[in-house]
Amino acid sequence: MSELKERDREVFKVLLVHWINHNGEHVAGYREWSDKMRVSRPEVAEEIDEAIASMEAAAKSLMLAKIRFQEAE
């Protein structure tokens, strides 16, 4: 496996931060709509809650990827 070019490493670090932050912004919006749906459409809120859990798991994985990438530098 070839080493990443310096430029690619720098771009990847920026992308990881962006992905983590952007994911959090989406989760906040999902949570808002889940709350709005909870009384009138609880089945919809439940699906959104499942999406939130998946997004939170993705955020954790992205954070671990960031930590592991930084450890190797």
Secondary structure, DSSP 8 states (H G I E B T S, - for coil): -----HHHHHHHHHHHHHHHHHHHHHHHHHHHHHHHHTTT-HHHHHHHHHHHHHHHHHHHHHHHHHHHHHHT-
